[in-house]
């Protein structure tokens, strides 16, 4: 009878141990399931926060922009891929865009800054959403430091940039939206350039393949540059170049023309008064399809002892160093 009790007790203990092990395993599995459920519940929240942080500010894409206006509180810069010039006159414009404000004349826009601005649109993202219907003045958005307007054929979006938000961020808001947020300040750098940093600074650059002649007058000096293009002459394979009726080798002329075309302005001017120019540069370009000639005149009016005011179409926006112009003339005469 005693032996039976011992066996029974042993069996009972074994059963208890098995049940305990099963309970432990079940508890662990339940904990793992709860943890997995918790992770699955948290992941969408984290993803939602992440999506909110990288939410683009603008719905406009780079290739849709047809008009770009930058306002920094003092001046308005207006950039448009349209110009009043003929195709021959602007053949050297790489960007295809032109600056219409703040200058009196229309000038070509540099390629790299323009690309940075257009493709920088994708970098304009909300870093943090503050809320809606907030006091704009609290964030410097009532009178913003910057106002960026991107216009397409369908509409436009305007971004207001306000005060510093700390940690390299700026407060921002779309004019057509109630949402106020922050964006990284470094992505705004392409839009903080001044007009003079965007404009091509060449006095006048005309492609050789459309230039027929260039006449330069400076005091008693008169220089005539001519290019004879092989348009209809079957026996002429390449253009011929002349300076004051003297033939010039093609390589020599092309190197020289880099100095002529590369003649660049040095500063802006707003108070230049037109009077009899000290120097003129008259370009004659030829439209092969229309068989028409066009003259473009650059007039250099003395502004002070060091500078000419560069007049195009009777208006001056830039200054050219007199000594830079004289150095170019010397190179032409040496050729």
Secondary structure by P-SEA (a helix, b strand, c coil): caaaaaaaaaaaaaaaaaaaaaaaaaaaaaaaaaaaaaaaaaaaaaaaaaaaaaccccccccccccbbbbbcccbbbbbbccccccccccccccccccccccccbbbbbbcaaaaaaaaccccccccccccccccccccccccccbbbbbbccccbbbbbbbccccccbbbbbbcccccccccccccccccccccccccccccbbbbcccccbbbbbcccbbbbbbbbcccccccccbbbbbcccccccaaaaaaaaaaaaaccccccccccccccccbbbbbbbbcccccbbbbbbbbbcccccccccccccccccccccaaaaaaaaaaaaac
